[in-house]
Amino acid sequence: MPQWRWRTLPVFFAFSLGGFIGLEVGIVAGGSDSQGLALSAFAVFAVMLGLAFSRVMTRFLISRQWIKPRPRR
């Protein structure tokens, strides 16, 4: 298994999840008059959350040995 870096992924995951949820609640509450700005911020947080989920799922699949890690170059 590759080395897990606990100082980076949990902080990134918490930031992206908090931003995604906070932005969604803010949009539902009607806190933004600019639809373009809200949409672009929503897209950025959605991509960040997707990257965090992909990292967690890749780690899960490697731990179950459903996929094999790539050897280091």
Secondary structure, DSSP 8 states (H G I E B T S, - for coil): -----TTTHHHHHHHHHHHHHHHHHHHHHT--S-HHHHHHHHHHHHHHHHHHHHHHHHHHHHHTTSS------
